[in-house]
């Protein structure tokens, strides 16, 4: 770890800029050198931002909402997945981007998550069909189908070893899979993130991440209060990877209603969570082993997903709505001609450490 990151102080995190678009963004990823940002969302297109001048190129990509995006460890490939189950593998260089290969339908119903193995050779997806599937990142060929969940699978991630995979479902069941055999080795309990209200299944494991050593698994969502999908206490279930037992819960100290939709682990040793609420978005920074959050950053509108620049010096967060408080919901926004306007979106970029000159 560089000196800049070893002395990382979350209270010094500052908003750097906001990138705006007339459609909602869901996901984004920095290029390997940090000079570009790829993003996608409700318009189904792949957007590539030049961070030197904030100019944007857009490429036709998907017919459905783009739900997830991953960058290969080497930075030469990008992978996108949409709500209809389609997955593309892209090059990251070139004036015009075209998919290298396409999986027409990784899942027959809503695809909920996409992740890439530590060595970049495999992709894993999950969806509302209760399935987890593993594909080759080179050509999109199906390698394994992992069956066993009884409910919609909402998140999936690889362990750093490259031999293990975890998937979390709507009822808070986390399955630990052996990648070589395709067998479920054990079930882990994150059921604190699920509530049943009459006919409504509320919550589930929205996001997961391991710590830097792969010794702790963090599962994010919220503990619901009512049948309202936005009413609940943001919660992270902390699981010991070796014995599979819950260690404790992380909940923000200020009153906040809504789920934590995304998690990541900063190389300086901080867990970062992105909150979504009708009252706006929040980034929480937690230092494992310390009480309470080390810092929080508020945003006018709700966050969806977050990503780090590979060197850890910037964080980008996709946000729901525009920069003047358009928070979303089901209300109609009509222009002067009486036309319905879809919700806009933005990407908020934060500086987490001094940027290098390279």
Residue pairs with C-beta under 8 A, 6 or more apart in sequence:
1 267
1 268
2 311
4 313
4 353
4 354
5 267
5 268
5 311
5 312
5 313
5 353
6 268
8 266
8 268
8 269
8 270
8 312
8 352
8 353
10 270
10 285
10 294
10 295
10 352
11 294
11 295
12 352
13 283
13 285
13 295
13 297
13 315
13 350
13 351
13 352
14 350
14 351
15 297
15 348
15 349
15 350
15 351
16 314
16 349
16 350
16 351
17 54
17 349
18 323
18 346
18 347
18 348
18 349
19 37
19 39
19 49
19 54
19 56
19 346
19 347
19 349
20 322
20 323
20 344
20 345
20 346
21 39
21 41
21 43
21 47
21 56
21 344
21 345
21 346
22 342
22 344
23 41
23 42
23 43
23 342
23 343
23 344
23 345
24 41
24 42
24 320
24 321
24 342
24 343
24 344
24 345
25 39
25 40
25 41
25 42
25 47
25 304
25 318
25 319
25 345
25 346
25 347
26 40
26 41
26 42
26 65
26 66
26 67
26 68
26 304
26 305
26 318
27 39
27 40
27 41
27 66
27 67
27 68
27 69
27 304
27 305
27 307
27 318
28 37
28 38
28 39
28 40
28 69
28 305
28 307
28 316
28 318
28 347
29 37
29 38
29 39
29 69
29 70
29 71
29 78
29 307
30 36
30 37
30 38
30 71
30 307
30 308
30 309
30 310
30 314
30 316
31 37
31 38
31 71
31 75
31 92
32 71
32 74
32 75
32 76
32 92
32 310
33 75
33 310
34 51
34 309
34 310
34 311
34 313
34 314
35 50
35 51
35 52
36 48
36 49
36 50
36 51
36 92
37 48
37 49
37 51
37 316
37 347
37 349
38 46
38 47
38 48
38 49
38 69
38 71
38 78
38 92
39 47
39 49
39 69
39 318
39 347
40 46
40 47
40 61
40 62
40 66
40 69
40 80
41 65
41 66
41 318
41 345
42 65
42 66
42 342
42 345
44 60
44 61
44 62
44 63
44 64
44 65
44 66
44 82
45 58
45 59
45 60
45 61
45 62
46 58
46 59
46 61
46 66
46 78
46 80
46 90
46 97
47 56
47 57
47 58
47 59
48 56
48 57
48 58
48 59
48 97
49 55
49 56
49 347
50 56
50 57
51 349
59 96
59 97
59 98
61 80
61 88
61 99
62 80
62 82
62 84
62 86
62 88
63 82
63 84
63 86
64 82
64 83
64 84
64 85
64 86
65 82
65 83
66 80
66 81
66 82
66 83
67 81
67 82
67 83
67 111
67 112
67 113
67 114
68 80
68 81
68 111
68 112
68 113
68 114
68 115
69 78
69 79
69 80
69 81
69 114
70 78
70 79
70 114
70 115
70 116
70 123
71 77
71 78
71 79
71 92
71 116
72 78
72 79
72 116
72 120
72 137
73 116
73 118
73 119
73 120
74 120
75 92
75 310
76 91
76 92
76 93
77 89
77 90
77 91
77 92
77 100
77 120
77 137
78 89
78 90
78 91
78 92
79 87
79 88
79 89
79 90
79 114
79 116
79 123
79 137
80 87
80 88
80 90
80 114
81 87
81 88
81 106
81 111
81 114
81 125
82 111
83 110
83 111
84 105
84 111
85 104
85 105
85 106
85 107
85 108
85 109
85 110
85 111
85 127
86 102
86 103
86 104
86 105
86 106
86 111
87 102
87 103
87 106
87 111
87 114
87 123
87 125
87 135
87 140
88 99
88 101
88 102
88 103
89 99
89 100
89 101
89 102
89 137
89 139
89 140
90 97
90 98
90 99
90 100
91 97
91 98
91 100
101 139
101 140
102 140
103 135
103 140
103 142
106 125
106 127
106 133
106 135
107 125
107 126
107 127
107 128
107 129
107 131
107 133
108 129
109 127
109 128
109 129
110 127
110 128
110 152
111 125
111 126
111 127
111 128
112 126
112 127
112 128
112 152
112 153
112 154
112 155
113 125
113 126
113 127
113 153
113 154
113 155
113 156
114 123
114 124
114 125
114 156
115 123
115 124
115 156
115 157
115 158
116 122
116 123
116 124
116 137
116 158
117 123
117 124
117 137
117 158
117 162
118 158
118 160
118 161
118 162
119 162
120 137
121 136
121 137
121 138
122 134
122 135
122 136
122 137
122 143
122 158
122 179
123 134
123 135
123 136
123 137
124 132
124 133
124 134
124 135
124 156
124 157
124 158
124 165
124 167
125 132
125 133
125 135
125 156
126 132
126 133
126 153
126 154
126 155
126 156
126 167
127 152
127 153
128 152
128 153
130 147
130 149
130 150
130 151
130 152
130 153
130 169
131 145
131 146
131 147
131 149
131 153
132 145
132 146
132 149
132 153
132 156
132 165
132 167
132 175
132 177
133 142
133 144
133 145
133 146
134 142
134 143
134 144
134 145
134 146
134 165
134 179
135 141
135 142
135 143
136 143
144 179
144 182
145 182
146 165
146 167
146 175
146 177
146 182
146 184
148 175
148 184
149 167
149 169
149 173
149 175
150 169
150 171
150 173
151 169
151 170
151 171
151 173
151 201
151 204
152 169
152 170
152 204
153 167
153 168
153 169
153 170
154 168
154 169
154 170
154 204
154 205
154 206
155 167
155 168
155 205
155 206
155 207
155 208
156 165
156 166
156 167
156 168
156 208
157 165
157 166
157 208
157 209
157 210
158 164
158 165
159 165
159 166
159 210
159 214
159 241
160 210
160 213
160 214
161 214
162 179
163 178
163 179
163 180
164 176
164 177
164 178
164 179
164 185
165 176
165 177
165 179
166 174
166 175
166 176
166 177
166 188
166 208
166 217
167 174
167 175
167 177
168 174
168 175
168 190
168 204
168 205
168 208
168 219
169 175
169 204
169 205
170 194
170 201
170 203
170 204
170 205
171 191
171 194
171 201
171 204
172 189
172 190
172 191
172 192
172 193
172 194
172 203
172 204
172 205
172 219
172 221
172 237
173 187
173 188
173 189
173 190
173 191
174 187
174 188
174 189
174 190
174 205
174 208
174 217
174 219
174 239
175 184
175 186
175 187
175 188
176 184
176 185
176 186
176 187
176 188
176 244
177 183
177 184
177 185
178 184
178 185
186 244
188 217
188 239
188 244
189 237
189 239
189 246
190 205
190 219
190 221
190 237
190 239
190 246
192 223
192 235
192 237
192 246
192 249
193 203
193 204
193 205
193 206
193 219
193 220
193 221
193 222
193 223
193 235
193 237
194 201
194 202
194 203
194 204
194 221
195 202
195 203
195 223
195 224
195 232
196 202
197 224
197 226
197 227
198 227
200 227
200 229
202 224
202 227
202 229
202 232
203 221
203 222
203 223
203 224
203 232
203 259
204 221
205 219
205 220
205 221
206 220
206 221
206 259
206 260
206 261
206 262
207 219
207 220
207 221
207 260
207 261
207 262
207 263
208 217
208 218
208 219
208 220
208 263
209 217
209 218
209 263
209 264
209 265
209 271
210 216
210 217
210 218
210 241
210 265
211 218
211 265
211 271
211 288
212 265
212 267
212 269
214 241
215 240
215 241
215 242
216 238
216 239
216 240
216 241
216 247
216 288
217 238
217 239
217 241
218 236
218 237
218 238
218 239
218 250
218 263
218 265
218 271
219 236
219 237
219 238
219 239
220 234
220 235
220 236
220 237
220 259
220 260
220 261
220 262
220 263
220 273
221 235
221 259
221 260
222 232
222 233
222 234
222 235
222 258
222 259
222 260
223 232
223 233
223 235
223 251
224 231
224 232
225 231
225 232
225 233
225 257
230 257
230 258
230 259
230 276
230 277
230 278
231 257
231 258
232 257
232 258
232 259
233 251
233 256
233 257
234 251
234 252
234 256
234 258
234 259
234 260
234 273
234 275
234 284
235 249
235 250
235 251
235 260
236 249
236 250
236 251
236 260
236 263
236 271
236 273
236 286
237 246
237 249
238 246
238 247
238 248
238 249
238 250
239 245
239 246
239 247
240 246
240 247
250 271
250 273
250 286
252 275
252 282
252 284
252 293
252 296
253 292
253 293
254 296
256 275
256 277
256 279
256 282
257 277
257 278
257 279
258 275
258 276
258 277
258 278
258 279
258 302
259 275
259 276
260 273
260 274
260 275
260 276
260 284
261 274
261 275
261 276
261 303
261 304
261 305
262 273
262 274
262 303
262 304
262 305
262 306
263 271
263 272
263 273
263 274
264 271
264 272
264 306
264 307
264 308
265 271
265 272
266 272
266 285
266 308
266 312
266 352
267 308
267 312
268 312
269 287
269 288
270 285
270 286
270 287
270 294
271 285
271 286
271 287
271 288
272 283
272 284
272 285
272 286
272 306
272 315
273 283
273 284
273 286
274 281
274 282
274 283
274 303
274 304
274 305
274 306
274 317
275 281
275 282
275 283
275 284
275 302
275 303
276 302
276 303
276 304
276 320
277 302
278 302
278 327
278 329
280 298
280 299
280 300
280 301
280 302
280 327
281 298
281 299
281 300
281 301
281 302
281 303
281 317
281 319
281 320
282 296
282 297
282 298
282 299
282 303
283 296
283 297
283 299
283 303
283 306
283 315
283 317
283 350
284 293
284 295
284 296
285 293
285 294
285 295
285 296
285 297
286 293
286 294
287 294
297 350
299 317
299 319
299 348
300 319
300 321
300 323
300 324
300 325
300 327
301 319
301 320
301 321
301 322
301 323
301 325
301 326
301 327
301 328
301 346
302 319
302 320
302 321
302 327
302 328
303 317
303 318
303 319
303 320
304 317
304 318
304 319
304 320
305 317
305 318
306 315
306 316
306 317
306 318
307 315
307 316
307 317
308 314
308 315
308 352
309 315
309 316
311 356
312 352
312 353
313 351
313 352
313 353
313 354
313 355
313 356
314 349
314 350
314 351
314 352
314 355
315 349
315 350
315 352
316 347
316 348
316 349
316 350
317 347
317 348
317 350
318 345
318 346
318 347
319 345
319 346
319 347
319 348
320 327
320 328
320 343
320 345
321 327
321 328
321 343
321 344
321 345
321 346
322 343
322 344
322 345
322 346
323 346
326 333
326 343
326 344
328 343
332 340
333 340
333 341
333 343
334 340
334 341
335 341
